[in-house]
């Protein structure tokens, strides 16, 4: 225990002392003073606290708390977490090629990669993983499962799996190097409109987008929809590369400004573009962040295309990694980025003590003179009402009812030719409701908790008899409303079922394809791209 303390303390103190040498003289005393206070405090807690403490764990808590006071993106990456961090930036890892879903403390295969070793050896979406290499999974956390599944490429892994009919089978195969594609879906839609779904900005994103665009053009595409909805961002250089696919070489893409002078840079597109003329719509939403906002913001600033959707996330901060002792790293916010109009779209000012902490919105101009604003993310040129799933659908998704029923449905139906051919109807919906009732699914609303609290107060104040007579009226009303919710949300629930069934049959691409049929953003993009004058009017501010 004492040895652990010494290592951790030296590691922290050494790192901070190194920083102190580059600080102005007036800061030197404050830094060294607080390092000494922290070190002596840490030592006293370790020596005298009534219960045993793990100094390394305590140090990590202190580091995390310190960094959390800055912003959510400045984080400490320990040596044990380094491989997972690398996979986030490179899109590569060694494992079995599946994503895991935890439901009722059980672990299921959500989506297996078709080119991954798990799928090639018989692991399917909906299968429950019972054990990994003899380790029973009950009671474990999702990150522990991920650790067990990953390992060196070529190493053997043994899975105990339970299928839909509770049949248990054992699978043995080798882990492989997995490369996650940034472009998750490409397709030629109606009226020669190409569609590219970009899900990440890891290494190679720009090349993947260019290749996808060239493929679509070869298939006859004359217009394009680039879907950045739900894309959380990633590498700055890949944002520059993706934007450069649509803009002339040496066009300014983004500039960064930080406290350290070396971060004051202007970044320009480096490569020849794939297409600078094709009509373009970029789809965005509240989960489009960081690199996604650079690309969509640049497209908007140069009037290169039309943005459709809802306001983006609003992350205008750039992170870099700094090496620490013992193979650890610090990911630290080093700068803010500014897109060509001059605006920074960062929504939250983490340096402010104000409870609101939102940046003040300022007006800027695009190349064609259209008004755009800084702060609070990017506002699309055509705003769609930000859809929020009804509470019932959120419950069905969160409790895994739709996920589980997809397995039930697929077990009793033949596989169709494609995700576009999946069309669950009224009879299927009735079977789903019957299945929910058989599995004792109970609808819960915010009113349930409110009524429960109200009942307690009424009973304490007026007695049980009044409670039964008066509150019973409200309870009956709520139960009647719950029954009607299934009919009111029928169409939306059927959409979710169609997508989940398509994912079960055809993996992630099948789900995307099934969702395109009823996608408001896609339909609005197609409508605009099919009307040349309307498209031009948006960009020319007519």
N, C-alpha and C positions, 0 to 999 in steps of 0.2 A: 504493500500500500504506500509506504513512504517513498519507495523508488518511483512509483507512478507519479506521485506528487512532484518529485524533483524534475522528472522529465517534462511534465506538463507545464510547470512553472517556468523552467528554463526556456521551453519552446515559445511561450507567450511573451516572456520578458525579452528574449533575444529578438523576436520579430518586432516588437514595439520600439526597442532601443534603436534598431536599424532605421526605422521610420523617423525617429527623433533627429537623426543627423541631417535629414533633408528638410526639417522644419525650420522656420524662422527662429532667431535667437530668443525672441520674447516668449515663444511657446515651449522652449526647451525645459524650463523649470517645471511648468505645469505637467508636462508629459512624464518626466522622471519622478516627480512627486507622486503622481497617481499610480504609476507602476509600482513604486515602493509600498504605497498603501494597499494596493490590490494583493501584492505578493505576501505581505505580512498578514493580511486578513485571511487569505486562503490558507496559509499555514496554521493559523490559530483555529480556524474552523475544523481543519483536518485533525488537529491534535486534541481539541477539547469538546467537540460536539458530542452530545450524550450517546448517539448511536453511531455505528460504523458508517462511513461514507466512502464512496468510490471517487477518489480525486479526479480521475479522468472524466467520469460522467459529470461530476460537478463543474469541472472546467468547461465542458461542452455546453452545459446549460448557461454558464456565464457568457461564453462567446456568442451563443445564439441570441441571448437576451440583448447583449450590446449591439449586435448587428441589426436585430429587429427594430431597434429604436431609430435606425436610419431609413431603411425602406425594405420592401419584401424581396428585393432582388439581390441585395448584398448578403452573401451567405458563405459560411465556412464549409469546405469540402474535405472531409477526412480521407486518409489513404484508403480506407475500406469502401468509401463512397465514390472513389475516383473512376472506377470502371463504369458505373452507372452514369456518371456525368459525361464521360466520353461518348457513351452510346447516344446520349441526347444531342450531342453536337455533330457526331459523325453519322448517325443513323445505323450504326453497326454494333453488333454484339454477338457473343457465342452462346447458343442456347437451343431451344427446341422449336421456336417459331410460333408461339401462341400468345394470346392475351387472356387474362384470367378475370373471371367475374365471381365475386363473393356474395352468396345469398344464404341467409339463415345459417351462417357459420359454416357453410359448405362451399367448396370451390369448383367452379365449372369452367370448361373451355368456352370462351366467348367467340373469338374468331381465330381459326388456325390459318397460317399462311399456306397457300397452295404449293409453294416451292419449299416449304420448311420440312424438316425431318419428322415432326409430329404428325402432320397431315399425311405425308407419304407412308407413314407406318400405321395408319388407321385411327388416328385421334380425330374426332369430329366435334363440331360446335354442339354444345348441349351436354357433352359427356362430363360426368363428375369425376374429378381426380381425387382418389381416396388416399393414396400414398405415393411418395417419391423416394426411390432408393431405400425403401423400408421405413421411411419416416412418415408416420400417420399425420395427416394434415389437420385433423380436428383440433381446434383451439389455437391454431397459428394465425399470424397476421399475413396480409397479402404480400408485403415486402419480403417476408420469410420464404414464401412460396417462390417468389421471383428468384431469390438467391439460390434455392435448391434446384431450380430448373436451369439456371445459367451455369456455365463452367467452361473449361477449355474445349475448343473445337476438337472433335475426335474422341472425347471421353464418353463412356457408356452411361446411359441413364435408364432406370427401370421405373415404369409407372404402373400403378394399380388403378384401374379405371372402372367406373360403373356406368352402364348405358341406360337408355330410357326404360327398359324393362327390368332394371336392377341387375342385369347380368354383369358379372365381374370378369374382367379380362386383364391380363398382364402384357405390357408392351415393353420391349427392349430395343433400343437403337442408340446411335451415336449423336451427340450434339454436333451442330454445324455452325459455321459463321453465317449470321443472318444480316442481310442488308435491307433496311427499310426504305422503300421508295418514297420520295417526296411527292411525286405526282401519283395520286392513288387511283385516278380514273380518267380515261380519255374516251370520247365518243363523238361521232358526227351526228348531230341532231337534225331536226327538220329544216328545210330551206337552206341547206348548205351552211348551217351554223355549227361550228366546232365547240366542244365543251371540254375544259381542263379543270380537274379538281386538284388543287395544290394544298396538301395537308401539313407540310413542314418546310423549314428552311435549313435543313442540314446540308452537309457537303454534297455538291452536285446538283442542287435544286435548279440552278440556272440552265445547266445542260439538259436536265430532264424536261423542263418547260419548253426549251427550244426544240428538242427532239419531238415532243408531243405536238407542237405547233406544225412542224414540218410534215409530220405524219398526217395530220388533219388536212393540211393544204393539198397533200398528194391524193387524199380521198375526196377532194372537191370543196373543202371549206373556204368560204369567202368572208365569213364573219366569225367572231369568237366570243365565248363567255369564259372568263377566268374566275373560278370560284375560290375565294379566300375565306369563306365563312368558317368559323371555328378554328382557323389556323392561328396558333399562339405565337408564331414567329420563330426566330432562331438566329442564324449567323448573319451579321451585317454584310459581309462580302457577298453572300448569296442573295440578299435583298437587292444589292447593286446589280448582280448578274441577271436576276429575273427581270428587273426593270429595264436592263439593257437589251433584252430580247425585243422590246417594242420601241426603243428610242435610238436615235443616231449615236454612233460612237463618239466618245468624249463629251457627251451631254452630262451636265451636273445632275447628280442623283440626290445626294444628301451631304450635309456638312455637320460636323460635330464640334461642340465647344465644351471644354472642361476646365477645371482648376489648374491642371498641369498643362503647360503650353503645348506639349507634344500631341495633345488630344484635339487641338484646334486644326481640323483638317477639312478639306473639300474632296469628296469622292465623285469621280466621273465614270461613266460606262466605259469599259475597256475593250469590248469586242464589237464586231460588226453585228447589227441587229438582224433578226430573222424576218421581221415585218414591221414597217412604220406606218402603214396606210390602212390595213384591215380594220373595219369597224369593230370596236372592242367594248364589252361591258364587263365590269369587275363587280362581283357580288361580295358584300361585306356584312358583318353583324357585330354584336357586342363582344364576341369572342375572337374577333380578328384583331391581333395585337402586334406591336413591335415591328418586325420585318414586314409583316402583312400590311401594316399601316404605312411603311415607307413606300412599298410598291404601289399600293392603291393611291397614296397621297401624291406620288410623282405623276402617276397617270392622270390624276385630276388636275394637278398644277399646270401641266403642259397641254391640257385639253386633248390628251391622246385617246381618252375613252370616257365612258360614263359610269359613275358609281351608282349602284342600286342596292338598297338594303336599309339597315339601321345604323346608328352611330357606332363607330368602332370603339375599342376598349380604352384607348388613350394612354399608351405607353410610349413616351418619347425619350426614354433613358437608354443609354448604352452601357453594357457591362464588359469588363475584361477580367481575365484571371491572372492572379499573381502567385508566384511560388512561395510556399512556406516550408519550414523545417519538417523533416520526417515525411516527405512526399505528400504533404497536405497542400491545399490551395485555398485562396481567397477569391471568390467571384465578387467583384466590387463595381458599383456604379461609378463610372469614370467621366461620363459626359452626357449632355443632352444632344439630341439630333434635331436638325432643322431641314425641312424639305424645300425645294426650289423657290416657292413663293415667299419663303422667309419665316414660315410659321413652325412652331413646335406644338405638337398635338398632345403633349403630356397633360393629363387631366388633374392629377393630384400633386400638390406641392408638399412633399414629405418633410421639408425643412420648416414648414409653417406650424405654429402652435394653434392656429385657428381651427376650431372644431370642423369647419366646412372644408378648408384647405384646398379649394378648387382654384385653379389659375383663372385669372380674368380673361375673358374671350376678347380677341382683337381681330379686326378685319384685315384681310390681305386680298391680293388679286391673282387670278390665274393668268396664263399667257394671253388668253382672249379677253381679259378684263372682268371675268366673273368674280363675284364676291365669295370668299371662303374665310373660315375663321380658325383661329388657334385655340388650344385648350379643348378638353372634353372629347378627344378623339377626332375622327373625321366625320363630317356630316355628308351623307351621300347626296348626289345630284337629284336622285329620285328616292324619296324616303318611303319605305314600306313600314306599316305599323308593326312594331316589335311584338311578334306573337309570343304569348305565354301559354304553355300547356295548361289546360284545366287541371285542378287539383286531383281529380279522379285519375286522369292519365298519368300524372306524376306519381301517384300511389301505385298504379299498376306497373309502371316502369321500375320504381324504386324497390318494390317488393319482389320483382322478378316474375310477375304473373305472365306478362307478354312473352318474356324470354322462355319461360317453362312451357307455355302453351304452344309455342312454335315447334317444339320437339314433339308434342302430342299430335299436332296437326300433320307434321311431315311424316310421322310414322304411319298415318292412315291415308296418305294421298301419294299419288305418283308424282315424280319430279317433272316439272314442266320444262319447256325448252329454254326459257330465259326468265329473268326477274320481271320483265315487262309483261309476261303471260300470267303472273300471279294476280288474282283478283278475288279476294275473299268477299263474300256477299252476306245477305241477310241470314240465310240458313247457317252459315259458318259463324256468324256473330251470336246467334242463339246457342249454338254448341259451346262457344266460348263462355257465355254467361252461365250455362249449365255446369260447365267444368269449374268455374269460379265458386259456385254454390256448393259443389261437391267437395271442394277443398277449403270450405269455410272462410272464404275471403270476406272481410268486413270493411265497408267503406268508412273512412274516418274524415271528419272535417274539423276546421278550426272551431266550429260551433259546439262540437262535442265537449271539448275542454272547457269552453265558456259555460256551457250548461252545467257541467260537473261542479265547477266553482260556485255557480249560482245556487245550485241545489244545496251545497254545504252551508252557504250563508243563510238561505231561506229556512233551512231546517233548524239552524241555531237560533234564528230570530223568532220564527212563528210556529215551529213544531212540524212533525212528520205529516200530519193530516193535510195541512195546507200545501205542503210540498207535493204530495201525491196528486192533489186536485189541480193545482195551478201549473206546476212545472210539466206535468204529464201532457198538457196541451202542446207545449213547445216541443217536447220530445217526439210526439206523434208527427208534428209538422216536419221536423228534421228527417225522420225516417222516411216519410213520404217523399221528401225532396231527394233523398239519396236514391230511392228507387227510380225516380225520373232522370237522374243524372246519366244513367246508362243509355237512355234513349236520346237525351240531349247531346251526348258526346259520341254517338254511334259512329259517325263518319270519321272523326279524328282517331278513334280507337281502331277502326278498321284500317286506316292508313298506317298506324303503328304496327298492327299485326301483319299487314302486307310486307312492310319493310323487314320485319324480324324474320318472317318466313323466308323471304328472299335471301337474307343473310345466311340463314340456315342451309338453304339449298346451294347458294352460289357465292358464299362468303361476302366480304365487304363490298366488292364491286357489284354484286347482285342487289344488295341493299340500297346502294346509291342509285342504281338503275331503276329499281322499283319506286324510289322516292321522287324521281324526276317527273313522274306522271302528274303528281299533285303539288309540285314545288312552286310556290307563288313567285319566288325570286326568278326562277328559270322562265316561267311563263311571261313575267313582265319583261325580262331581258329579250326573249324571242319576239315579243310584240314590238318592242322598240327597234330592234335590229331589222325587223321586216318593214319598217317605215323610215326610209332614208331621210326624209325631210324632218321628221320628228327627232331623229337621232342628231342631226346637224343642229337643229334648233336648240337643243339642250347645251351643246358645246359652244354655240355662238351666242348664248344668252338672249335668245329671241323670245 
